Amino acid sequence: MPTAIRYNIRSEKDGANVKVTYDLRVPVGGPALIASFSLAVDGKELIDQTHWVPGQVQFSGTQFTQLQHPENDATVAFSISSNEGWTAANSDVLRGERRFDEVVFSGS
């Protein structure tokens, strides 16, 4: 059975500004590695795939973006995979009618 990657992803909307923090980890001492990670807000990829290095045991950081139309709903989507074939993916919506909103994904 593939080892699950632990992850916590939080997207916070403040008007047109969106801050996304993420923390991905594999269990210490296990064979699992993070093979891929994609994170998009309103269709804009926030993880620079040209510099992504597969095979990491931890990956964390903060990204900022601005919404072109903050009055419209904006989809937040992510996908993660491991070298063992484990995958996780999900999406949710930052609501346009709210100045402040948040979306949180977590799993183990």
Phi and psi restraints in degrees (range 20) as a CNS / XPLOR table:
assign (resid 1 and name C) (resid 2 and name N)
       (resid 2 and name CA) (resid 2 and name C) 1.0 -64.8 20.0 2
assign (resid 2 and name N) (resid 2 and name CA)
       (resid 2 and name C) (resid 3 and name N) 1.0 146.5 20.0 2
assign (resid 2 and name C) (resid 3 and name N)
       (resid 3 and name CA) (resid 3 and name C) 1.0 -78.9 20.0 2
assign (resid 3 and name N) (resid 3 and name CA)
       (resid 3 and name C) (resid 4 and name N) 1.0 131.4 20.0 2
assign (resid 3 and name C) (resid 4 and name N)
       (resid 4 and name CA) (resid 4 and name C) 1.0 -76.1 20.0 2
assign (resid 4 and name N) (resid 4 and name CA)
       (resid 4 and name C) (resid 5 and name N) 1.0 142.4 20.0 2
assign (resid 4 and name C) (resid 5 and name N)
       (resid 5 and name CA) (resid 5 and name C) 1.0 -88.3 20.0 2
assign (resid 5 and name N) (resid 5 and name CA)
       (resid 5 and name C) (resid 6 and name N) 1.0 131.2 20.0 2
assign (resid 5 and name C) (resid 6 and name N)
       (resid 6 and name CA) (resid 6 and name C) 1.0 -82.9 20.0 2
assign (resid 6 and name N) (resid 6 and name CA)
       (resid 6 and name C) (resid 7 and name N) 1.0 134.0 20.0 2
assign (resid 6 and name C) (resid 7 and name N)
       (resid 7 and name CA) (resid 7 and name C) 1.0 -144.6 20.0 2
assign (resid 7 and name N) (resid 7 and name CA)
       (resid 7 and name C) (resid 8 and name N) 1.0 149.8 20.0 2
assign (resid 7 and name C) (resid 8 and name N)
       (resid 8 and name CA) (resid 8 and name C) 1.0 -141.5 20.0 2
assign (resid 8 and name N) (resid 8 and name CA)
       (resid 8 and name C) (resid 9 and name N) 1.0 120.4 20.0 2
assign (resid 8 and name C) (resid 9 and name N)
       (resid 9 and name CA) (resid 9 and name C) 1.0 -128.5 20.0 2
assign (resid 9 and name N) (resid 9 and name CA)
       (resid 9 and name C) (resid 10 and name N) 1.0 124.8 20.0 2
assign (resid 9 and name C) (resid 10 and name N)
       (resid 10 and name CA) (resid 10 and name C) 1.0 -127.2 20.0 2
assign (resid 10 and name N) (resid 10 and name CA)
       (resid 10 and name C) (resid 11 and name N) 1.0 124.7 20.0 2
assign (resid 10 and name C) (resid 11 and name N)
       (resid 11 and name CA) (resid 11 and name C) 1.0 -112.6 20.0 2
assign (resid 11 and name N) (resid 11 and name CA)
       (resid 11 and name C) (resid 12 and name N) 1.0 126.7 20.0 2
assign (resid 11 and name C) (resid 12 and name N)
       (resid 12 and name CA) (resid 12 and name C) 1.0 -122.4 20.0 2
assign (resid 12 and name N) (resid 12 and name CA)
       (resid 12 and name C) (resid 13 and name N) 1.0 124.3 20.0 2
assign (resid 12 and name C) (resid 13 and name N)
       (resid 13 and name CA) (resid 13 and name C) 1.0 -102.4 20.0 2
assign (resid 13 and name N) (resid 13 and name CA)
       (resid 13 and name C) (resid 14 and name N) 1.0 134.0 20.0 2
assign (resid 13 and name C) (resid 14 and name N)
       (resid 14 and name CA) (resid 14 and name C) 1.0 -135.5 20.0 2
assign (resid 14 and name N) (resid 14 and name CA)
       (resid 14 and name C) (resid 15 and name N) 1.0 91.6 20.0 2
assign (resid 14 and name C) (resid 15 and name N)
       (resid 15 and name CA) (resid 15 and name C) 1.0 66.7 20.0 2
assign (resid 15 and name N) (resid 15 and name CA)
       (resid 15 and name C) (resid 16 and name N) 1.0 -122.7 20.0 2
assign (resid 15 and name C) (resid 16 and name N)
       (resid 16 and name CA) (resid 16 and name C) 1.0 -87.2 20.0 2
assign (resid 16 and name N) (resid 16 and name CA)
       (resid 16 and name C) (resid 17 and name N) 1.0 -10.2 20.0 2
assign (resid 16 and name C) (resid 17 and name N)
       (resid 17 and name CA) (resid 17 and name C) 1.0 -90.3 20.0 2
assign (resid 17 and name N) (resid 17 and name CA)
       (resid 17 and name C) (resid 18 and name N) 1.0 134.8 20.0 2
assign (resid 17 and name C) (resid 18 and name N)
       (resid 18 and name CA) (resid 18 and name C) 1.0 -127.8 20.0 2
assign (resid 18 and name N) (resid 18 and name CA)
       (resid 18 and name C) (resid 19 and name N) 1.0 129.2 20.0 2
assign (resid 18 and name C) (resid 19 and name N)
       (resid 19 and name CA) (resid 19 and name C) 1.0 -113.4 20.0 2
assign (resid 19 and name N) (resid 19 and name CA)
       (resid 19 and name C) (resid 20 and name N) 1.0 129.3 20.0 2
assign (resid 19 and name C) (resid 20 and name N)
       (resid 20 and name CA) (resid 20 and name C) 1.0 -123.7 20.0 2
assign (resid 20 and name N) (resid 20 and name CA)
       (resid 20 and name C) (resid 21 and name N) 1.0 123.9 20.0 2
assign (resid 20 and name C) (resid 21 and name N)
       (resid 21 and name CA) (resid 21 and name C) 1.0 -112.9 20.0 2
assign (resid 21 and name N) (resid 21 and name CA)
       (resid 21 and name C) (resid 22 and name N) 1.0 146.3 20.0 2
assign (resid 21 and name C) (resid 22 and name N)
       (resid 22 and name CA) (resid 22 and name C) 1.0 -145.6 20.0 2
assign (resid 22 and name N) (resid 22 and name CA)
       (resid 22 and name C) (resid 23 and name N) 1.0 147.9 20.0 2
assign (resid 22 and name C) (resid 23 and name N)
       (resid 23 and name CA) (resid 23 and name C) 1.0 -145.7 20.0 2
assign (resid 23 and name N) (resid 23 and name CA)
       (resid 23 and name C) (resid 24 and name N) 1.0 116.6 20.0 2
assign (resid 23 and name C) (resid 24 and name N)
       (resid 24 and name CA) (resid 24 and name C) 1.0 -120.2 20.0 2
assign (resid 24 and name N) (resid 24 and name CA)
       (resid 24 and name C) (resid 25 and name N) 1.0 138.2 20.0 2
assign (resid 24 and name C) (resid 25 and name N)
       (resid 25 and name CA) (resid 25 and name C) 1.0 -148.4 20.0 2
assign (resid 25 and name N) (resid 25 and name CA)
       (resid 25 and name C) (resid 26 and name N) 1.0 145.8 20.0 2
assign (resid 25 and name C) (resid 26 and name N)
       (resid 26 and name CA) (resid 26 and name C) 1.0 -103.0 20.0 2
assign (resid 26 and name N) (resid 26 and name CA)
       (resid 26 and name C) (resid 27 and name N) 1.0 155.6 20.0 2
assign (resid 26 and name C) (resid 27 and name N)
       (resid 27 and name CA) (resid 27 and name C) 1.0 -59.6 20.0 2
assign (resid 27 and name N) (resid 27 and name CA)
       (resid 27 and name C) (resid 28 and name N) 1.0 140.4 20.0 2
assign (resid 27 and name C) (resid 28 and name N)
       (resid 28 and name CA) (resid 28 and name C) 1.0 -63.8 20.0 2
assign (resid 28 and name N) (resid 28 and name CA)
       (resid 28 and name C) (resid 29 and name N) 1.0 133.7 20.0 2
assign (resid 28 and name C) (resid 29 and name N)
       (resid 29 and name CA) (resid 29 and name C) 1.0 82.3 20.0 2
assign (resid 29 and name N) (resid 29 and name CA)
       (resid 29 and name C) (resid 30 and name N) 1.0 -3.2 20.0 2
assign (resid 29 and name C) (resid 30 and name N)
       (resid 30 and name CA) (resid 30 and name C) 1.0 -89.4 20.0 2
assign (resid 30 and name N) (resid 30 and name CA)
       (resid 30 and name C) (resid 31 and name N) 1.0 172.9 20.0 2
assign (resid 30 and name C) (resid 31 and name N)
       (resid 31 and name CA) (resid 31 and name C) 1.0 -83.8 20.0 2
assign (resid 31 and name N) (resid 31 and name CA)
       (resid 31 and name C) (resid 32 and name N) 1.0 -9.6 20.0 2
assign (resid 31 and name C) (resid 32 and name N)
       (resid 32 and name CA) (resid 32 and name C) 1.0 -71.9 20.0 2
assign (resid 32 and name N) (resid 32 and name CA)
       (resid 32 and name C) (resid 33 and name N) 1.0 144.0 20.0 2
assign (resid 32 and name C) (resid 33 and name N)
       (resid 33 and name CA) (resid 33 and name C) 1.0 -134.9 20.0 2
assign (resid 33 and name N) (resid 33 and name CA)
       (resid 33 and name C) (resid 34 and name N) 1.0 152.8 20.0 2
assign (resid 33 and name C) (resid 34 and name N)
       (resid 34 and name CA) (resid 34 and name C) 1.0 -77.4 20.0 2
assign (resid 34 and name N) (resid 34 and name CA)
       (resid 34 and name C) (resid 35 and name N) 1.0 116.7 20.0 2
assign (resid 34 and name C) (resid 35 and name N)
       (resid 35 and name CA) (resid 35 and name C) 1.0 -89.1 20.0 2
assign (resid 35 and name N) (resid 35 and name CA)
       (resid 35 and name C) (resid 36 and name N) 1.0 -39.8 20.0 2
assign (resid 35 and name C) (resid 36 and name N)
       (resid 36 and name CA) (resid 36 and name C) 1.0 -153.0 20.0 2
assign (resid 36 and name N) (resid 36 and name CA)
       (resid 36 and name C) (resid 37 and name N) 1.0 154.4 20.0 2
assign (resid 36 and name C) (resid 37 and name N)
       (resid 37 and name CA) (resid 37 and name C) 1.0 -151.3 20.0 2
assign (resid 37 and name N) (resid 37 and name CA)
       (resid 37 and name C) (resid 38 and name N) 1.0 127.1 20.0 2
assign (resid 37 and name C) (resid 38 and name N)
       (resid 38 and name CA) (resid 38 and name C) 1.0 -130.1 20.0 2
assign (resid 38 and name N) (resid 38 and name CA)
       (resid 38 and name C) (resid 39 and name N) 1.0 138.5 20.0 2
assign (resid 38 and name C) (resid 39 and name N)
       (resid 39 and name CA) (resid 39 and name C) 1.0 -145.1 20.0 2
assign (resid 39 and name N) (resid 39 and name CA)
       (resid 39 and name C) (resid 40 and name N) 1.0 120.7 20.0 2
assign (resid 39 and name C) (resid 40 and name N)
       (resid 40 and name CA) (resid 40 and name C) 1.0 -130.5 20.0 2
assign (resid 40 and name N) (resid 40 and name CA)
       (resid 40 and name C) (resid 41 and name N) 1.0 143.9 20.0 2
assign (resid 40 and name C) (resid 41 and name N)
       (resid 41 and name CA) (resid 41 and name C) 1.0 -123.1 20.0 2
assign (resid 41 and name N) (resid 41 and name CA)
       (resid 41 and name C) (resid 42 and name N) 1.0 121.7 20.0 2
assign (resid 41 and name C) (resid 42 and name N)
       (resid 42 and name CA) (resid 42 and name C) 1.0 54.7 20.0 2
assign (resid 42 and name N) (resid 42 and name CA)
       (resid 42 and name C) (resid 43 and name N) 1.0 37.0 20.0 2
assign (resid 42 and name C) (resid 43 and name N)
       (resid 43 and name CA) (resid 43 and name C) 1.0 85.7 20.0 2
assign (resid 43 and name N) (resid 43 and name CA)
       (resid 43 and name C) (resid 44 and name N) 1.0 -4.2 20.0 2
assign (resid 43 and name C) (resid 44 and name N)
       (resid 44 and name CA) (resid 44 and name C) 1.0 -97.7 20.0 2
assign (resid 44 and name N) (resid 44 and name CA)
       (resid 44 and name C) (resid 45 and name N) 1.0 118.3 20.0 2
assign (resid 44 and name C) (resid 45 and name N)
       (resid 45 and name CA) (resid 45 and name C) 1.0 -69.2 20.0 2
assign (resid 45 and name N) (resid 45 and name CA)
       (resid 45 and name C) (resid 46 and name N) 1.0 128.3 20.0 2
assign (resid 45 and name C) (resid 46 and name N)
       (resid 46 and name CA) (resid 46 and name C) 1.0 -98.7 20.0 2
assign (resid 46 and name N) (resid 46 and name CA)
       (resid 46 and name C) (resid 47 and name N) 1.0 -16.5 20.0 2
assign (resid 46 and name C) (resid 47 and name N)
       (resid 47 and name CA) (resid 47 and name C) 1.0 -98.2 20.0 2
assign (resid 47 and name N) (resid 47 and name CA)
       (resid 47 and name C) (resid 48 and name N) 1.0 121.2 20.0 2
assign (resid 47 and name C) (resid 48 and name N)
       (resid 48 and name CA) (resid 48 and name C) 1.0 -69.4 20.0 2
assign (resid 48 and name N) (resid 48 and name CA)
       (resid 48 and name C) (resid 49 and name N) 1.0 99.4 20.0 2
assign (resid 48 and name C) (resid 49 and name N)
       (resid 49 and name CA) (resid 49 and name C) 1.0 -67.6 20.0 2
assign (resid 49 and name N) (resid 49 and name CA)
       (resid 49 and name C) (resid 50 and name N) 1.0 -20.3 20.0 2
assign (resid 49 and name C) (resid 50 and name N)
       (resid 50 and name CA) (resid 50 and name C) 1.0 -73.5 20.0 2
assign (resid 50 and name N) (resid 50 and name CA)
       (resid 50 and name C) (resid 51 and name N) 1.0 -18.9 20.0 2
assign (resid 50 and name C) (resid 51 and name N)
       (resid 51 and name CA) (resid 51 and name C) 1.0 -113.5 20.0 2
assign (resid 51 and name N) (resid 51 and name CA)
       (resid 51 and name C) (resid 52 and name N) 1.0 4.0 20.0 2
assign (resid 51 and name C) (resid 52 and name N)
       (resid 52 and name CA) (resid 52 and name C) 1.0 -66.3 20.0 2
assign (resid 52 and name N) (resid 52 and name CA)
       (resid 52 and name C) (resid 53 and name N) 1.0 133.6 20.0 2
assign (resid 52 and name C) (resid 53 and name N)
       (resid 53 and name CA) (resid 53 and name C) 1.0 -114.3 20.0 2
assign (resid 53 and name N) (resid 53 and name CA)
       (resid 53 and name C) (resid 54 and name N) 1.0 108.2 20.0 2
assign (resid 53 and name C) (resid 54 and name N)
       (resid 54 and name CA) (resid 54 and name C) 1.0 -66.2 20.0 2
assign (resid 54 and name N) (resid 54 and name CA)
       (resid 54 and name C) (resid 55 and name N) 1.0 155.1 20.0 2
assign (resid 54 and name C) (resid 55 and name N)
       (resid 55 and name CA) (resid 55 and name C) 1.0 96.9 20.0 2
assign (resid 55 and name N) (resid 55 and name CA)
       (resid 55 and name C) (resid 56 and name N) 1.0 16.9 20.0 2
assign (resid 55 and name C) (resid 56 and name N)
       (resid 56 and name CA) (resid 56 and name C) 1.0 -84.4 20.0 2
assign (resid 56 and name N) (resid 56 and name CA)
       (resid 56 and name C) (resid 57 and name N) 1.0 154.6 20.0 2
assign (resid 56 and name C) (resid 57 and name N)
       (resid 57 and name CA) (resid 57 and name C) 1.0 -101.2 20.0 2
assign (resid 57 and name N) (resid 57 and name CA)
       (resid 57 and name C) (resid 58 and name N) 1.0 -16.3 20.0 2
assign (resid 57 and name C) (resid 58 and name N)
       (resid 58 and name CA) (resid 58 and name C) 1.0 -149.1 20.0 2
assign (resid 58 and name N) (resid 58 and name CA)
       (resid 58 and name C) (resid 59 and name N) 1.0 143.1 20.0 2
assign (resid 58 and name C) (resid 59 and name N)
       (resid 59 and name CA) (resid 59 and name C) 1.0 -149.1 20.0 2
assign (resid 59 and name N) (resid 59 and name CA)
       (resid 59 and name C) (resid 60 and name N) 1.0 120.6 20.0 2
assign (resid 59 and name C) (resid 60 and name N)
       (resid 60 and name CA) (resid 60 and name C) 1.0 -144.4 20.0 2
assign (resid 60 and name N) (resid 60 and name CA)
       (resid 60 and name C) (resid 61 and name N) 1.0 159.4 20.0 2
assign (resid 60 and name C) (resid 61 and name N)
       (resid 61 and name CA) (resid 61 and name C) 1.0 170.0 20.0 2
assign (resid 61 and name N) (resid 61 and name CA)
       (resid 61 and name C) (resid 62 and name N) 1.0 -173.2 20.0 2
assign (resid 61 and name C) (resid 62 and name N)
       (resid 62 and name CA) (resid 62 and name C) 1.0 -136.1 20.0 2
assign (resid 62 and name N) (resid 62 and name CA)
       (resid 62 and name C) (resid 63 and name N) 1.0 136.1 20.0 2
assign (resid 62 and name C) (resid 63 and name N)
       (resid 63 and name CA) (resid 63 and name C) 1.0 -127.7 20.0 2
assign (resid 63 and name N) (resid 63 and name CA)
       (resid 63 and name C) (resid 64 and name N) 1.0 149.5 20.0 2
assign (resid 63 and name C) (resid 64 and name N)
       (resid 64 and name CA) (resid 64 and name C) 1.0 -124.1 20.0 2
assign (resid 64 and name N) (resid 64 and name CA)
       (resid 64 and name C) (resid 65 and name N) 1.0 146.0 20.0 2
assign (resid 64 and name C) (resid 65 and name N)
       (resid 65 and name CA) (resid 65 and name C) 1.0 -150.1 20.0 2
assign (resid 65 and name N) (resid 65 and name CA)
       (resid 65 and name C) (resid 66 and name N) 1.0 164.0 20.0 2
assign (resid 65 and name C) (resid 66 and name N)
       (resid 66 and name CA) (resid 66 and name C) 1.0 -119.1 20.0 2
assign (resid 66 and name N) (resid 66 and name CA)
       (resid 66 and name C) (resid 67 and name N) 1.0 139.0 20.0 2
assign (resid 66 and name C) (resid 67 and name N)
       (resid 67 and name CA) (resid 67 and name C) 1.0 -84.2 20.0 2
assign (resid 67 and name N) (resid 67 and name CA)
       (resid 67 and name C) (resid 68 and name N) 1.0 133.5 20.0 2
assign (resid 67 and name C) (resid 68 and name N)
       (resid 68 and name CA) (resid 68 and name C) 1.0 -67.5 20.0 2
assign (resid 68 and name N) (resid 68 and name CA)
       (resid 68 and name C) (resid 69 and name N) 1.0 -36.0 20.0 2
assign (resid 68 and name C) (resid 69 and name N)
       (resid 69 and name CA) (resid 69 and name C) 1.0 -132.3 20.0 2
assign (resid 69 and name N) (resid 69 and name CA)
       (resid 69 and name C) (resid 70 and name N) 1.0 80.9 20.0 2
assign (resid 69 and name C) (resid 70 and name N)
       (resid 70 and name CA) (resid 70 and name C) 1.0 -64.3 20.0 2
assign (resid 70 and name N) (resid 70 and name CA)
       (resid 70 and name C) (resid 71 and name N) 1.0 -15.8 20.0 2
assign (resid 70 and name C) (resid 71 and name N)
       (resid 71 and name CA) (resid 71 and name C) 1.0 -77.3 20.0 2
assign (resid 71 and name N) (resid 71 and name CA)
       (resid 71 and name C) (resid 72 and name N) 1.0 -12.0 20.0 2
assign (resid 71 and name C) (resid 72 and name N)
       (resid 72 and name CA) (resid 72 and name C) 1.0 -98.6 20.0 2
assign (resid 72 and name N) (resid 72 and name CA)
       (resid 72 and name C) (resid 73 and name N) 1.0 153.6 20.0 2
assign (resid 72 and name C) (resid 73 and name N)
       (resid 73 and name CA) (resid 73 and name C) 1.0 -62.0 20.0 2
assign (resid 73 and name N) (resid 73 and name CA)
       (resid 73 and name C) (resid 74 and name N) 1.0 144.8 20.0 2
assign (resid 73 and name C) (resid 74 and name N)
       (resid 74 and name CA) (resid 74 and name C) 1.0 -127.9 20.0 2
assign (resid 74 and name N) (resid 74 and name CA)
       (resid 74 and name C) (resid 75 and name N) 1.0 126.3 20.0 2
assign (resid 74 and name C) (resid 75 and name N)
       (resid 75 and name CA) (resid 75 and name C) 1.0 -81.3 20.0 2
assign (resid 75 and name N) (resid 75 and name CA)
       (resid 75 and name C) (resid 76 and name N) 1.0 135.1 20.0 2
assign (resid 75 and name C) (resid 76 and name N)
       (resid 76 and name CA) (resid 76 and name C) 1.0 -111.4 20.0 2
assign (resid 76 and name N) (resid 76 and name CA)
       (resid 76 and name C) (resid 77 and name N) 1.0 125.8 20.0 2
assign (resid 76 and name C) (resid 77 and name N)
       (resid 77 and name CA) (resid 77 and name C) 1.0 -137.3 20.0 2
assign (resid 77 and name N) (resid 77 and name CA)
       (resid 77 and name C) (resid 78 and name N) 1.0 146.5 20.0 2
assign (resid 77 and name C) (resid 78 and name N)
       (resid 78 and name CA) (resid 78 and name C) 1.0 -142.1 20.0 2
assign (resid 78 and name N) (resid 78 and name CA)
       (resid 78 and name C) (resid 79 and name N) 1.0 159.8 20.0 2
assign (resid 78 and name C) (resid 79 and name N)
       (resid 79 and name CA) (resid 79 and name C) 1.0 -148.1 20.0 2
assign (resid 79 and name N) (resid 79 and name CA)
       (resid 79 and name C) (resid 80 and name N) 1.0 142.7 20.0 2
assign (resid 79 and name C) (resid 80 and name N)
       (resid 80 and name CA) (resid 80 and name C) 1.0 -135.5 20.0 2
assign (resid 80 and name N) (resid 80 and name CA)
       (resid 80 and name C) (resid 81 and name N) 1.0 144.1 20.0 2
assign (resid 80 and name C) (resid 81 and name N)
       (resid 81 and name CA) (resid 81 and name C) 1.0 -141.0 20.0 2
assign (resid 81 and name N) (resid 81 and name CA)
       (resid 81 and name C) (resid 82 and name N) 1.0 157.4 20.0 2
assign (resid 81 and name C) (resid 82 and name N)
       (resid 82 and name CA) (resid 82 and name C) 1.0 -114.3 20.0 2
assign (resid 82 and name N) (resid 82 and name CA)
       (resid 82 and name C) (resid 83 and name N) 1.0 168.4 20.0 2
assign (resid 82 and name C) (resid 83 and name N)
       (resid 83 and name CA) (resid 83 and name C) 1.0 -69.7 20.0 2
assign (resid 83 and name N) (resid 83 and name CA)
       (resid 83 and name C) (resid 84 and name N) 1.0 -11.7 20.0 2
assign (resid 83 and name C) (resid 84 and name N)
       (resid 84 and name CA) (resid 84 and name C) 1.0 -95.9 20.0 2
assign (resid 84 and name N) (resid 84 and name CA)
       (resid 84 and name C) (resid 85 and name N) 1.0 1.2 20.0 2
assign (resid 84 and name C) (resid 85 and name N)
       (resid 85 and name CA) (resid 85 and name C) 1.0 95.9 20.0 2
assign (resid 85 and name N) (resid 85 and name CA)
       (resid 85 and name C) (resid 86 and name N) 1.0 1.0 20.0 2
assign (resid 85 and name C) (resid 86 and name N)
       (resid 86 and name CA) (resid 86 and name C) 1.0 -72.6 20.0 2
assign (resid 86 and name N) (resid 86 and name CA)
       (resid 86 and name C) (resid 87 and name N) 1.0 140.8 20.0 2
assign (resid 86 and name C) (resid 87 and name N)
       (resid 87 and name CA) (resid 87 and name C) 1.0 -139.5 20.0 2
assign (resid 87 and name N) (resid 87 and name CA)
       (resid 87 and name C) (resid 88 and name N) 1.0 154.2 20.0 2
assign (resid 87 and name C) (resid 88 and name N)
       (resid 88 and name CA) (resid 88 and name C) 1.0 -146.7 20.0 2
assign (resid 88 and name N) (resid 88 and name CA)
       (resid 88 and name C) (resid 89 and name N) 1.0 141.4 20.0 2
assign (resid 88 and name C) (resid 89 and name N)
       (resid 89 and name CA) (resid 89 and name C) 1.0 -155.9 20.0 2
assign (resid 89 and name N) (resid 89 and name CA)
       (resid 89 and name C) (resid 90 and name N) 1.0 147.2 20.0 2
assign (resid 89 and name C) (resid 90 and name N)
       (resid 90 and name CA) (resid 90 and name C) 1.0 -165.1 20.0 2
assign (resid 90 and name N) (resid 90 and name CA)
       (resid 90 and name C) (resid 91 and name N) 1.0 167.5 20.0 2
assign (resid 90 and name C) (resid 91 and name N)
       (resid 91 and name CA) (resid 91 and name C) 1.0 -149.7 20.0 2
assign (resid 91 and name N) (resid 91 and name CA)
       (resid 91 and name C) (resid 92 and name N) 1.0 156.8 20.0 2
assign (resid 91 and name C) (resid 92 and name N)
       (resid 92 and name CA) (resid 92 and name C) 1.0 -154.2 20.0 2
assign (resid 92 and name N) (resid 92 and name CA)
       (resid 92 and name C) (resid 93 and name N) 1.0 179.8 20.0 2
assign (resid 92 and name C) (resid 93 and name N)
       (resid 93 and name CA) (resid 93 and name C) 1.0 -124.6 20.0 2
assign (resid 93 and name N) (resid 93 and name CA)
       (resid 93 and name C) (resid 94 and name N) 1.0 131.8 20.0 2
assign (resid 93 and name C) (resid 94 and name N)
       (resid 94 and name CA) (resid 94 and name C) 1.0 -85.1 20.0 2
assign (resid 94 and name N) (resid 94 and name CA)
       (resid 94 and name C) (resid 95 and name N) 1.0 119.7 20.0 2
assign (resid 94 and name C) (resid 95 and name N)
       (resid 95 and name CA) (resid 95 and name C) 1.0 -80.1 20.0 2
assign (resid 95 and name N) (resid 95 and name CA)
       (resid 95 and name C) (resid 96 and name N) 1.0 130.4 20.0 2
assign (resid 95 and name C) (resid 96 and name N)
       (resid 96 and name CA) (resid 96 and name C) 1.0 -65.4 20.0 2
assign (resid 96 and name N) (resid 96 and name CA)
       (resid 96 and name C) (resid 97 and name N) 1.0 -31.6 20.0 2
assign (resid 96 and name C) (resid 97 and name N)
       (resid 97 and name CA) (resid 97 and name C) 1.0 -74.7 20.0 2
assign (resid 97 and name N) (resid 97 and name CA)
       (resid 97 and name C) (resid 98 and name N) 1.0 -8.2 20.0 2
assign (resid 97 and name C) (resid 98 and name N)
       (resid 98 and name CA) (resid 98 and name C) 1.0 -107.4 20.0 2
assign (resid 98 and name N) (resid 98 and name CA)
       (resid 98 and name C) (resid 99 and name N) 1.0 129.7 20.0 2
assign (resid 98 and name C) (resid 99 and name N)
       (resid 99 and name CA) (resid 99 and name C) 1.0 -66.5 20.0 2
assign (resid 99 and name N) (resid 99 and name CA)
       (resid 99 and name C) (resid 100 and name N) 1.0 -43.1 20.0 2
assign (resid 99 and name C) (resid 100 and name N)
       (resid 100 and name CA) (resid 100 and name C) 1.0 -111.3 20.0 2
assign (resid 100 and name N) (resid 100 and name CA)
       (resid 100 and name C) (resid 101 and name N) 1.0 128.9 20.0 2
assign (resid 100 and name C) (resid 101 and name N)
       (resid 101 and name CA) (resid 101 and name C) 1.0 -154.5 20.0 2
assign (resid 101 and name N) (resid 101 and name CA)
       (resid 101 and name C) (resid 102 and name N) 1.0 163.0 20.0 2
assign (resid 101 and name C) (resid 102 and name N)
       (resid 102 and name CA) (resid 102 and name C) 1.0 -148.5 20.0 2
assign (resid 102 and name N) (resid 102 and name CA)
       (resid 102 and name C) (resid 103 and name N) 1.0 154.4 20.0 2
assign (resid 102 and name C) (resid 103 and name N)
       (resid 103 and name CA) (resid 103 and name C) 1.0 -131.5 20.0 2
assign (resid 103 and name N) (resid 103 and name CA)
       (resid 103 and name C) (resid 104 and name N) 1.0 132.2 20.0 2
assign (resid 103 and name C) (resid 104 and name N)
       (resid 104 and name CA) (resid 104 and name C) 1.0 -128.8 20.0 2
assign (resid 104 and name N) (resid 104 and name CA)
       (resid 104 and name C) (resid 105 and name N) 1.0 133.5 20.0 2
assign (resid 104 and name C) (resid 105 and name N)
       (resid 105 and name CA) (resid 105 and name C) 1.0 -121.9 20.0 2
assign (resid 105 and name N) (resid 105 and name CA)
       (resid 105 and name C) (resid 106 and name N) 1.0 138.0 20.0 2
assign (resid 105 and name C) (resid 106 and name N)
       (resid 106 and name CA) (resid 106 and name C) 1.0 -152.0 20.0 2
assign (resid 106 and name N) (resid 106 and name CA)
       (resid 106 and name C) (resid 107 and name N) 1.0 153.4 20.0 2
assign (resid 106 and name C) (resid 107 and name N)
       (resid 107 and name CA) (resid 107 and name C) 1.0 -170.1 20.0 2
assign (resid 107 and name N) (resid 107 and name CA)
       (resid 107 and name C) (resid 108 and name N) 1.0 164.2 20.0 2
